[in-house]
Amino acid sequence: MGTTRFGTVLTAMVTPFAPDGAVDFDVATSVAQFLVEEGSDGLVVAGSTGEGSSLSDEEKLDLFRCVVEAVNVPIIAGSTFANTAQSVSLTSRVHETGVAGVLATTPAYSRPSQHGISAHFAAIAGSTKLPVMLYDVPVRTGRKIASATTIDLVRHHPNIVALKDASGDLVSAAHTKAVLGDDLDLYSGDDSLLLPFLSIGAVGIVSVAAHWAAREFVALVRCVEKGDFVKAQMYNERLAPSYAFESNESSPNPLPSKAALRALGFAVGQCRLPLGEADPTLDAAANDLVASLRAQRG
């Protein structure tokens, strides 16, 4: 699978909040250190799982600095929005925080054409010398990045080096990777699709469930690297309950992730509105899930 720029198992980290709703930087430090100790070799901060849309620019910059100082793995900054000008403004500042790269998400709500999507990403890439990871997540944005758009962006912008693909479109992802080869690090953006994504050339995953199951994700990737798909399938089956838990209609991501971290002893608090507080039953389910996974580890 070769050498990656950011690592193989990256966790899309939650943002902890204190009881008064402020970002809890002390807990963020503890969570980041725990994730790295468990096997994450990169962290995405202030992305969708990190409630980036509910954070101010200054909160994001402070959070980037906090996590960079806490750990020694690549930190990817969620510094983009639907607003291109605002994305460029914040992205042009994040290098000061010490992050290793930028996560650039397709603009949400406006549903631009492929030309608009390309121009949006080109403006972001042009605002920084940091490497950029594109994030294709149509369920959140309403638009998919076409394979041809990704290929053209990578060929014309040398600092666009990775793609987090949460589109579920393996055919498109396989074509993009086949054309670009080592010029693009492909990551599965869906935990449940890690195994098939690895089979088409992905280097790893940007994960939600790695908050509590990083060891299993690392083991799965290592098995594929060794060609042991039977054992990789075993780890995939062990992760299946986590895939089902991490997001659903009644408890969308990151509500379950915060519940799992509370089960692990971290005071990450609840989510800001519009996500709001989790149903009390979610914590009980998280406790059961974490206990079951630990029992399987022996």
N, C-alpha and C positions, 0 to 999 in steps of 0.2 A: 504493500500500500504506500510505501515511500514516506518521506519526511513531510510533515504538515507545518503550516505557518503558525497555527494557533493551538494545535493539539488534536486529540481524537475524541475525547469525551469532555464536552464543554457543558456546564450547567447554566441554564438561563435563571439566574439567581433572583429570588424574591427580594423585595425591599421591606425591611422590618420597620414597624411604626410603634412608637411609644403610646401609652394610654391616651395622651392628649392629641394624638394624630401626627406628631412630628416624626421625621425620620430618626430612627434610633441607630446612630452610627456605631455605638459600642456593640450592639447585637449584630449589626452588619459585619463588623470585624470578626466576631465569633463564628458567624455562619460561614463566611468566606473561608476562614481557616479550617473549619470542619469539612467543608466540601472538598478542599484540596487534600486534606488528610485521608478522605475516603476514596480519592482516586481521580477527581476532576483535574484535568491538566489545562483548563482554561475556564473563564467565567464570562458570561454576558451580563452586563449590569444595566438596569433601567430599560430593559426591553419590555415586551408585553407582559411576561411573567413578573417582571419587576415593577409593574404598574407605571411604566414610563409616561403614559398619557395623563397621569394624575400628579406628576412631579413638576416643579418649577425648574427652569434652567439652572438656577443657583443650587437647588437641591441635587440635581443631577451631577453638576460639577463637583460638589462636595462629596457626593457618594462615590464618584469615580476615584477621587483622591484617596478616600478612606479605604476602598478595597485594594487599590494599587499598593498602598502602604502595608496592608494586612498580609498579603500573600506574594509569592514569587512566580506566579504563572501569568500567561497573557490575559489581559482584561480587555474585553470588547465593549465599547461604549454605545449604548442605545441613544443616539443623539439626534435622531431624525423624526419628522412628523409629516402630516399631510401637507403642511405649509412649506414650500420649497425654500423661501427666503429665511424662515426661522430655522429650518434644518441647516442651511449653509452657515448662518450666524453662529449657532451653537457648535456645529462640527468644526468650525475654524478655530474654536477655543479649546477643544478637548485635548490636544496634544500637550498642553501645559500641565495636565493632570497625570501624565505618565502612562496612559493607556496604550495598548499595543495595536488597537485597530478600532474600526467603526462599524456598527451594524446599521445598514441603510434599508429601511422598510419601504415597500411600495406605498405610495400615498393612499390613504383610506378616504372613503366617502365620496370624493370627487369623481372617482372612476375614470381616470384619464385614458386616452388612447395609448398604444404602444409608443408612439412618438413622444407623448407627454411623459410617460414613465421613463423613457430613455433620457429625455432632457432633464428630468428631476434628478436621476441618479448621476448624470454627467456633472450637474452643478454641484452636487455633494462631493463627488470624487475630486472635482477641481478645487474645492475649498480646503483640502488637507493633503499632506504628504503621507498620512497614515494609510496602511492597507485597509481596504473596504470589503466587508462581507455583505452581499445583497441578501435580502430576506423576502422570500416569496411566500406569502400566506393569504391566499385568496379568501379564505373563510372570514378573515378579519378586514381585508381591504376591499373586497369586491372586484378585484382585478388580478389576473395571473400575469406574471412576467413571461412573455413568449420566449421560447428557446432562442429564436433568431435575435431577439432583443438582448438577451444575456450574452450571446456570442459576440455581437457587435460591440457591446459595452466593454467586455474584457479585452477585445482586440484594440480598442481605441483609448483605453484608460488603464495604464499599467498597474495602478494601485488598486484596481478592482480584482481581487484575487480569490474570492470565495463566494459560495452560494449556500445559504441555509434554505433548503427546499421543503416547505410544508404544504405543497400543493397536492400531494398524493399522486401526482402524475409521473409514474416511473418511466414511461416511454419518453416523455419530454426530457426528463432528467438524464436518462441514459444517452439520448442524442447529444445533449449539451456537453456532457462529460466526454463522449467519444470524439467530438469535434475539437474541444479545447484541451483535452489531455491534462498534462501537469500544469498548464497555465491557470487552472481553476481547481480549488479544493472544494469538493462537493460534500455537504453535510446533510444528513437527514434532519428535517425539522419536526418530524413526527416520531415519537418514541417507538410506536408499534411497527414502524416501517424500517427500523434500523437494519435488520437482517437483509431484506431485499435491496435496500440502498447500498449496503456494502458489496453486494453481488454485482452491482453495475458500476462500481468504481468510487463510491463515496469513501472519504477518509475517516469519517466518524459521525458524531451526532452533536447537536445542540439540544440538550435534554431538559425536560421538566422533572421527570421522576428520578433523575440522578440526585435530587436533593436527599433522597432516602435510599436509593438503590444504585449508587455510582459503582459499587464493587461489581455488581452483576453486569452493568453496561461495559465496564472495562474488561471483564472476563469474556463477554460475548465478542467484543472487538478482537481481543487477543486470539480467541479460537479461530476466527475467520482468517486472521493473519497467518495462522499456522495451517490453514486448510482443513481444520476439524469442524465441519459443518454439523456433524451429529451432536457434538457437545455444545456448539453455538445454539442449536435448536433447543437444547435442554435449558440453557440460560434464558432464551427467549420465552419459553413456556413458564419459567419461574417469574419472569417479569410481567406476564399477562395480567395478573390482578392489578398491578400498578398502572398498566395502560388504561384499564377500565376506570380506575379511581381518579386519575389525575385531572380529569375534566369531564363534566356532563352538564345537561341542561339546568339542573337544580343547583349545581355547585361548579360553576365554570372556573377554569384556571385563572388566577393562582389560589383560589380559596382552598382546594385540597392540599396544595403544596405547603401552605402556611399551617394547615392542620397537622400535616405530617411532621413538620418541624417542631410544632408544639409538643407532639407526641415524643419527639427526641429530646425535649427539654429546653428548646430555644423560645424565648419570649418575643416572638416576631409580631405579635399583635394581630389585629384584623386588617382587612383591606379598606382602603379609602373608597368613598362613593365615586362612581356608581356601583362598584361591586358590593361594598358594604360588608356587614358581618356574616359569618358562616352560620348555618343551622347547627345547633348543638350536637345533633346526631353525627355530624361530619367528624368531630373530634373522636368520638367512639369508634367510628369506622377506621380512622387513621391509626388509632392505637392498635386495633386488630391487625391492620395491614403491616405495620412496622414490626409487631411481635411475630407475625407469621414469617416474614422475610428473615428475621434474625434467627428463628428456629430452623429454617431451611439451611442456613449457613453452618449450623452445628457449633 
